[in-house]
Amino acid sequence: MSASATQIFGERIRELRQKRGLTQVELSELSGYPQGRISEIERGGRAPTLMTMIRLAIALDCDLTQLVAPFRKSDLRTFVEK
């Protein structure tokens, strides 16, 4: 079973957060989102809006494209429901 787009995105957020030595609480404070939402995104339980992605990119001090980098190597059609 392949991972969903939200799971892949969540894993990427976790990876970037940990590389920067941040806890979920610290990312929560930097992004303005509750820690529970950060956790939900990282678990793949919530699909982020574009504004959420922008705020996370700012909080993680990275380009928006870095957040979606794992999708460059994927066949995006596999994530679209038919």
SESE-155367 format. One record per residue (C-alpha): x, y, z; residue in one letter. Coordinates in pm, 1 decimal. Example, Ala and Ser with C-alpha at 12.3 -4.5 7.8 and 13.67 -1.06 7.14 Angstrom:
2
> 1230.0; -450.0; 780.0; A;
> 1367.0; -106.0; 714.0; S;
//
This chain:
82
> 0.0; 0.0; 0.0; M;
> 146.2; 334.4; -99.9; S;
> 142.3; 641.1; 120.5; A;
> -114.8; 910.8; 59.4; S;
> -20.4; 1262.7; -42.9; A;
> -105.7; 1391.1; 305.6; T;
> 116.7; 1126.1; 465.0; Q;
> 408.2; 1212.7; 236.9; I;
> 361.7; 1583.6; 305.4; F;
> 341.3; 1519.8; 679.7; G;
> 660.6; 1315.8; 673.5; E;
> 831.7; 1601.4; 491.3; R;
> 718.3; 1855.6; 751.1; I;
> 846.7; 1630.1; 1029.6; R;
> 1178.4; 1582.7; 848.0; E;
> 1231.9; 1956.7; 798.2; L;
> 1124.8; 2036.1; 1154.8; R;
> 1364.8; 1781.7; 1301.3; Q;
> 1651.7; 1894.9; 1076.2; K;
> 1607.6; 2240.8; 1224.6; R;
> 1604.6; 2102.9; 1578.1; G;
> 1249.9; 2218.9; 1645.2; L;
> 985.0; 2049.7; 1854.7; T;
> 622.0; 2047.9; 1747.3; Q;
> 553.7; 2307.0; 2016.4; V;
> 824.7; 2536.0; 1878.7; E;
> 695.4; 2495.5; 1522.1; L;
> 348.8; 2566.0; 1655.5; S;
> 467.3; 2892.8; 1809.0; E;
> 653.8; 2995.8; 1493.3; L;
> 365.6; 2912.4; 1259.5; S;
> 77.5; 3030.6; 1475.9; G;
> -99.0; 2694.5; 1457.7; Y;
> -184.0; 2482.2; 1760.7; P;
> 55.3; 2195.8; 1835.4; Q;
> -230.6; 1951.7; 1778.6; G;
> -265.9; 2071.2; 1419.4; R;
> 108.4; 2033.5; 1359.0; I;
> 84.5; 1678.6; 1492.8; S;
> -217.6; 1604.2; 1274.6; E;
> -39.0; 1735.1; 963.2; I;
> 273.0; 1532.0; 1041.2; E;
> 65.5; 1215.2; 1083.6; R;
> -104.2; 1277.1; 749.4; G;
> -442.3; 1326.0; 911.2; G;
> -501.8; 1671.0; 767.0; R;
> -446.1; 1807.3; 418.4; A;
> -297.9; 2155.1; 454.4; P;
> -435.1; 2455.9; 272.4; T;
> -206.1; 2673.0; 63.6; L;
> -200.3; 2932.7; 343.6; M;
> -99.1; 2664.4; 593.1; T;
> 181.6; 2555.6; 363.5; M;
> 301.7; 2915.5; 328.9; I;
> 297.9; 2969.2; 705.3; R;
> 485.9; 2642.3; 761.6; L;
> 746.9; 2739.5; 502.1; A;
> 799.3; 3072.2; 679.8; I;
> 819.5; 2901.7; 1019.8; A;
> 1067.2; 2644.2; 884.7; L;
> 1266.2; 2916.1; 706.4; D;
> 1247.6; 2743.1; 370.5; C;
> 1101.0; 2788.8; 25.0; D;
> 753.4; 2655.4; -36.4; L;
> 902.1; 2427.5; -300.7; T;
> 1107.6; 2252.9; -32.5; Q;
> 787.1; 2143.3; 136.5; L;
> 663.0; 1967.6; -175.3; V;
> 1000.4; 1837.5; -297.5; A;
> 905.3; 1469.0; -243.5; P;
> 634.9; 1504.0; -507.8; F;
> 877.9; 1593.3; -784.4; R;
> 987.0; 1231.2; -812.6; K;
> 637.3; 1088.7; -782.7; S;
> 380.9; 1018.3; -1046.4; D;
> 126.4; 1273.8; -929.6; L;
> -157.2; 1081.8; -1095.3; R;
> -131.1; 819.8; -821.5; T;
> -254.4; 1076.7; -566.8; F;
> -568.6; 1176.6; -758.3; V;
> -885.4; 990.2; -676.7; E;
> -1071.8; 859.0; -977.6; K;
//
